Amino acid sequence: MMIAEVSEKYDLTQDTLRYYERIGLIPHVNRNKSGIRDYTEEDCRWVEFIKCMRNAGLPIEALIEYVALFQQGNETTQARKELLTEQRKQLIQRMEDMQKTLERLNYKIESYEQSVVKKENELKRVED
């Protein structure tokens, strides 16, 4: 699959894909005889994994470390698990923080809505 197809499929820019490859997030992508990137299914699985993890807020540095560990083989299984476990803890904390923020926003919006209803009721009484 050519880079344009991968870009469209995963809704990432071609520049982002090149960047991910350059910094080691996508292990070596094969090139055809013309030197054009030719993504395999495995490459696409990496792209999908990286996109998912980035959407969840995982930092690039953690993903670079994960890919480097993965490339070292099965002896790094425990280290990879620990890295992902730590990232999960951080994600849960961010989600809890976001939930608190959402609750506060809901409270503020409700306060404004009540204020508007109160003002509208006052205006109706004046008009009557």
CNS distance restraints for C-alpha pairs under 8 A (distance, minus, plus):
assign (resid   1 and name CA) (resid   5 and name CA) 6.21 0.50 0.50
assign (resid   1 and name CA) (resid   6 and name CA) 6.65 0.50 0.50
assign (resid   1 and name CA) (resid  38 and name CA) 5.31 0.50 0.50
assign (resid   1 and name CA) (resid  39 and name CA) 4.88 0.50 0.50
assign (resid   1 and name CA) (resid  40 and name CA) 6.53 0.50 0.50
assign (resid   2 and name CA) (resid   6 and name CA) 6.43 0.50 0.50
assign (resid   2 and name CA) (resid  36 and name CA) 7.48 0.50 0.50
assign (resid   2 and name CA) (resid  37 and name CA) 6.05 0.50 0.50
assign (resid   2 and name CA) (resid  38 and name CA) 5.10 0.50 0.50
assign (resid   2 and name CA) (resid  39 and name CA) 6.12 0.50 0.50
assign (resid   3 and name CA) (resid   7 and name CA) 5.90 0.50 0.50
assign (resid   3 and name CA) (resid  14 and name CA) 6.41 0.50 0.50
assign (resid   3 and name CA) (resid  17 and name CA) 7.76 0.50 0.50
assign (resid   3 and name CA) (resid  37 and name CA) 6.25 0.50 0.50
assign (resid   3 and name CA) (resid  38 and name CA) 7.04 0.50 0.50
assign (resid   3 and name CA) (resid  39 and name CA) 7.06 0.50 0.50
assign (resid   4 and name CA) (resid   8 and name CA) 6.20 0.50 0.50
assign (resid   4 and name CA) (resid  14 and name CA) 6.64 0.50 0.50
assign (resid   5 and name CA) (resid   9 and name CA) 5.98 0.50 0.50
assign (resid   6 and name CA) (resid  10 and name CA) 6.05 0.50 0.50
assign (resid   6 and name CA) (resid  11 and name CA) 7.99 0.50 0.50
assign (resid   6 and name CA) (resid  12 and name CA) 7.90 0.50 0.50
assign (resid   6 and name CA) (resid  39 and name CA) 7.61 0.50 0.50
assign (resid   6 and name CA) (resid  44 and name CA) 7.31 0.50 0.50
assign (resid   7 and name CA) (resid  11 and name CA) 5.54 0.50 0.50
assign (resid   7 and name CA) (resid  12 and name CA) 4.88 0.50 0.50
assign (resid   7 and name CA) (resid  13 and name CA) 5.48 0.50 0.50
assign (resid   7 and name CA) (resid  14 and name CA) 5.60 0.50 0.50
assign (resid   7 and name CA) (resid  17 and name CA) 7.32 0.50 0.50
assign (resid   8 and name CA) (resid  12 and name CA) 6.77 0.50 0.50
assign (resid   8 and name CA) (resid  13 and name CA) 7.87 0.50 0.50
assign (resid  10 and name CA) (resid  47 and name CA) 7.68 0.50 0.50
assign (resid  10 and name CA) (resid  48 and name CA) 7.05 0.50 0.50
assign (resid  10 and name CA) (resid  51 and name CA) 7.87 0.50 0.50
assign (resid  12 and name CA) (resid  16 and name CA) 6.31 0.50 0.50
assign (resid  12 and name CA) (resid  17 and name CA) 6.93 0.50 0.50
assign (resid  13 and name CA) (resid  17 and name CA) 6.48 0.50 0.50
assign (resid  14 and name CA) (resid  18 and name CA) 6.21 0.50 0.50
assign (resid  15 and name CA) (resid  19 and name CA) 6.05 0.50 0.50
assign (resid  16 and name CA) (resid  20 and name CA) 6.08 0.50 0.50
assign (resid  17 and name CA) (resid  21 and name CA) 6.23 0.50 0.50
assign (resid  17 and name CA) (resid  47 and name CA) 7.95 0.50 0.50
assign (resid  18 and name CA) (resid  22 and name CA) 6.06 0.50 0.50
assign (resid  19 and name CA) (resid  23 and name CA) 6.22 0.50 0.50
assign (resid  20 and name CA) (resid  24 and name CA) 6.21 0.50 0.50
assign (resid  20 and name CA) (resid  25 and name CA) 5.01 0.50 0.50
assign (resid  20 and name CA) (resid  26 and name CA) 5.83 0.50 0.50
assign (resid  21 and name CA) (resid  25 and name CA) 5.68 0.50 0.50
assign (resid  21 and name CA) (resid  26 and name CA) 4.69 0.50 0.50
assign (resid  21 and name CA) (resid  27 and name CA) 6.54 0.50 0.50
assign (resid  21 and name CA) (resid  28 and name CA) 7.02 0.50 0.50
assign (resid  21 and name CA) (resid  29 and name CA) 7.47 0.50 0.50
assign (resid  23 and name CA) (resid  64 and name CA) 7.43 0.50 0.50
assign (resid  24 and name CA) (resid  28 and name CA) 7.85 0.50 0.50
assign (resid  24 and name CA) (resid  64 and name CA) 6.32 0.50 0.50
assign (resid  24 and name CA) (resid  67 and name CA) 7.31 0.50 0.50
assign (resid  24 and name CA) (resid  68 and name CA) 7.73 0.50 0.50
assign (resid  25 and name CA) (resid  46 and name CA) 7.81 0.50 0.50
assign (resid  25 and name CA) (resid  50 and name CA) 7.41 0.50 0.50
assign (resid  25 and name CA) (resid  63 and name CA) 6.71 0.50 0.50
assign (resid  25 and name CA) (resid  64 and name CA) 5.53 0.50 0.50
assign (resid  25 and name CA) (resid  67 and name CA) 6.16 0.50 0.50
assign (resid  26 and name CA) (resid  43 and name CA) 6.70 0.50 0.50
assign (resid  26 and name CA) (resid  46 and name CA) 6.02 0.50 0.50
assign (resid  26 and name CA) (resid  47 and name CA) 6.79 0.50 0.50
assign (resid  26 and name CA) (resid  67 and name CA) 7.86 0.50 0.50
assign (resid  27 and name CA) (resid  43 and name CA) 7.37 0.50 0.50
assign (resid  27 and name CA) (resid  67 and name CA) 7.74 0.50 0.50
assign (resid  29 and name CA) (resid  37 and name CA) 6.39 0.50 0.50
assign (resid  29 and name CA) (resid  38 and name CA) 6.73 0.50 0.50
assign (resid  29 and name CA) (resid  39 and name CA) 6.09 0.50 0.50
assign (resid  29 and name CA) (resid  40 and name CA) 7.80 0.50 0.50
assign (resid  29 and name CA) (resid  43 and name CA) 6.79 0.50 0.50
assign (resid  30 and name CA) (resid  37 and name CA) 5.92 0.50 0.50
assign (resid  30 and name CA) (resid  38 and name CA) 5.51 0.50 0.50
assign (resid  30 and name CA) (resid  39 and name CA) 6.67 0.50 0.50
assign (resid  30 and name CA) (resid  40 and name CA) 7.91 0.50 0.50
assign (resid  31 and name CA) (resid  35 and name CA) 5.07 0.50 0.50
assign (resid  31 and name CA) (resid  36 and name CA) 5.07 0.50 0.50
assign (resid  31 and name CA) (resid  37 and name CA) 4.32 0.50 0.50
assign (resid  31 and name CA) (resid  38 and name CA) 5.16 0.50 0.50
assign (resid  32 and name CA) (resid  36 and name CA) 5.48 0.50 0.50
assign (resid  32 and name CA) (resid  37 and name CA) 6.51 0.50 0.50
assign (resid  32 and name CA) (resid  38 and name CA) 6.19 0.50 0.50
assign (resid  39 and name CA) (resid  43 and name CA) 5.55 0.50 0.50
assign (resid  39 and name CA) (resid  44 and name CA) 6.57 0.50 0.50
assign (resid  40 and name CA) (resid  44 and name CA) 6.31 0.50 0.50
assign (resid  41 and name CA) (resid  45 and name CA) 6.24 0.50 0.50
assign (resid  42 and name CA) (resid  46 and name CA) 6.43 0.50 0.50
assign (resid  43 and name CA) (resid  47 and name CA) 6.36 0.50 0.50
assign (resid  44 and name CA) (resid  48 and name CA) 6.09 0.50 0.50
assign (resid  45 and name CA) (resid  49 and name CA) 6.06 0.50 0.50
assign (resid  46 and name CA) (resid  50 and name CA) 6.02 0.50 0.50
assign (resid  47 and name CA) (resid  51 and name CA) 6.04 0.50 0.50
assign (resid  48 and name CA) (resid  52 and name CA) 6.13 0.50 0.50
assign (resid  49 and name CA) (resid  53 and name CA) 6.17 0.50 0.50
assign (resid  50 and name CA) (resid  54 and name CA) 5.96 0.50 0.50
assign (resid  50 and name CA) (resid  63 and name CA) 7.43 0.50 0.50
assign (resid  51 and name CA) (resid  55 and name CA) 6.00 0.50 0.50
assign (resid  52 and name CA) (resid  56 and name CA) 6.34 0.50 0.50
assign (resid  53 and name CA) (resid  57 and name CA) 6.47 0.50 0.50
assign (resid  53 and name CA) (resid  58 and name CA) 5.51 0.50 0.50
assign (resid  54 and name CA) (resid  58 and name CA) 5.13 0.50 0.50
assign (resid  54 and name CA) (resid  59 and name CA) 6.84 0.50 0.50
assign (resid  54 and name CA) (resid  60 and name CA) 7.54 0.50 0.50
assign (resid  56 and name CA) (resid  91 and name CA) 7.17 0.50 0.50
assign (resid  57 and name CA) (resid  91 and name CA) 7.27 0.50 0.50
assign (resid  58 and name CA) (resid  62 and name CA) 6.80 0.50 0.50
assign (resid  58 and name CA) (resid  63 and name CA) 7.22 0.50 0.50
assign (resid  58 and name CA) (resid  87 and name CA) 6.78 0.50 0.50
assign (resid  58 and name CA) (resid  91 and name CA) 7.82 0.50 0.50
assign (resid  59 and name CA) (resid  63 and name CA) 6.61 0.50 0.50
assign (resid  60 and name CA) (resid  64 and name CA) 6.10 0.50 0.50
assign (resid  61 and name CA) (resid  65 and name CA) 6.23 0.50 0.50
assign (resid  62 and name CA) (resid  66 and name CA) 6.14 0.50 0.50
assign (resid  62 and name CA) (resid  83 and name CA) 7.53 0.50 0.50
assign (resid  63 and name CA) (resid  67 and name CA) 6.14 0.50 0.50
assign (resid  64 and name CA) (resid  68 and name CA) 6.12 0.50 0.50
assign (resid  65 and name CA) (resid  69 and name CA) 6.13 0.50 0.50
assign (resid  66 and name CA) (resid  70 and name CA) 6.08 0.50 0.50
assign (resid  66 and name CA) (resid  80 and name CA) 6.02 0.50 0.50
assign (resid  66 and name CA) (resid  83 and name CA) 7.20 0.50 0.50
assign (resid  67 and name CA) (resid  71 and name CA) 6.18 0.50 0.50
assign (resid  68 and name CA) (resid  72 and name CA) 6.56 0.50 0.50
assign (resid  69 and name CA) (resid  73 and name CA) 7.07 0.50 0.50
assign (resid  69 and name CA) (resid  76 and name CA) 5.83 0.50 0.50
assign (resid  69 and name CA) (resid  79 and name CA) 7.54 0.50 0.50
assign (resid  69 and name CA) (resid  80 and name CA) 6.60 0.50 0.50
assign (resid  70 and name CA) (resid  74 and name CA) 7.52 0.50 0.50
assign (resid  70 and name CA) (resid  76 and name CA) 6.80 0.50 0.50
assign (resid  70 and name CA) (resid  77 and name CA) 7.65 0.50 0.50
assign (resid  70 and name CA) (resid  80 and name CA) 7.29 0.50 0.50
assign (resid  72 and name CA) (resid  76 and name CA) 6.68 0.50 0.50
assign (resid  73 and name CA) (resid  77 and name CA) 7.63 0.50 0.50
assign (resid  76 and name CA) (resid  80 and name CA) 6.14 0.50 0.50
assign (resid  77 and name CA) (resid  81 and name CA) 6.20 0.50 0.50
assign (resid  78 and name CA) (resid  82 and name CA) 6.16 0.50 0.50
assign (resid  79 and name CA) (resid  83 and name CA) 6.16 0.50 0.50
assign (resid  80 and name CA) (resid  84 and name CA) 6.21 0.50 0.50
assign (resid  81 and name CA) (resid  85 and name CA) 5.99 0.50 0.50
assign (resid  82 and name CA) (resid  86 and name CA) 6.11 0.50 0.50
assign (resid  83 and name CA) (resid  87 and name CA) 6.27 0.50 0.50
assign (resid  84 and name CA) (resid  88 and name CA) 6.06 0.50 0.50
assign (resid  85 and name CA) (resid  89 and name CA) 6.34 0.50 0.50
assign (resid  86 and name CA) (resid  90 and name CA) 6.38 0.50 0.50
assign (resid  87 and name CA) (resid  91 and name CA) 6.10 0.50 0.50
assign (resid  88 and name CA) (resid  92 and name CA) 6.12 0.50 0.50
assign (resid  89 and name CA) (resid  93 and name CA) 6.31 0.50 0.50
assign (resid  90 and name CA) (resid  94 and name CA) 6.24 0.50 0.50
assign (resid  91 and name CA) (resid  95 and name CA) 6.10 0.50 0.50
assign (resid  92 and name CA) (resid  96 and name CA) 6.18 0.50 0.50
assign (resid  93 and name CA) (resid  97 and name CA) 6.17 0.50 0.50
assign (resid  94 and name CA) (resid  98 and name CA) 6.02 0.50 0.50
assign (resid  95 and name CA) (resid  99 and name CA) 6.07 0.50 0.50
assign (resid  96 and name CA) (resid 100 and name CA) 6.36 0.50 0.50
assign (resid  97 and name CA) (resid 101 and name CA) 6.29 0.50 0.50
assign (resid  98 and name CA) (resid 102 and name CA) 6.04 0.50 0.50
assign (resid  99 and name CA) (resid 103 and name CA) 6.17 0.50 0.50
assign (resid 100 and name CA) (resid 104 and name CA) 6.24 0.50 0.50
assign (resid 101 and name CA) (resid 105 and name CA) 6.14 0.50 0.50
assign (resid 102 and name CA) (resid 106 and name CA) 6.08 0.50 0.50
assign (resid 103 and name CA) (resid 107 and name CA) 6.19 0.50 0.50
assign (resid 104 and name CA) (resid 108 and name CA) 6.21 0.50 0.50
assign (resid 105 and name CA) (resid 109 and name CA) 6.06 0.50 0.50
assign (resid 106 and name CA) (resid 110 and name CA) 6.03 0.50 0.50
assign (resid 107 and name CA) (resid 111 and name CA) 6.15 0.50 0.50
assign (resid 108 and name CA) (resid 112 and name CA) 6.34 0.50 0.50
assign (resid 109 and name CA) (resid 113 and name CA) 6.14 0.50 0.50
assign (resid 110 and name CA) (resid 114 and name CA) 6.09 0.50 0.50
assign (resid 111 and name CA) (resid 115 and name CA) 6.18 0.50 0.50
assign (resid 112 and name CA) (resid 116 and name CA) 6.19 0.50 0.50
assign (resid 113 and name CA) (resid 117 and name CA) 6.25 0.50 0.50
assign (resid 114 and name CA) (resid 118 and name CA) 6.07 0.50 0.50
assign (resid 115 and name CA) (resid 119 and name CA) 6.20 0.50 0.50
assign (resid 116 and name CA) (resid 120 and name CA) 6.10 0.50 0.50
assign (resid 117 and name CA) (resid 121 and name CA) 6.13 0.50 0.50
assign (resid 118 and name CA) (resid 122 and name CA) 6.26 0.50 0.50
assign (resid 119 and name CA) (resid 123 and name CA) 6.23 0.50 0.50
assign (resid 120 and name CA) (resid 124 and name CA) 6.22 0.50 0.50
assign (resid 121 and name CA) (resid 125 and name CA) 6.34 0.50 0.50
assign (resid 122 and name CA) (resid 126 and name CA) 6.40 0.50 0.50
assign (resid 123 and name CA) (resid 127 and name CA) 6.24 0.50 0.50
assign (resid 124 and name CA) (resid 128 and name CA) 6.22 0.50 0.50
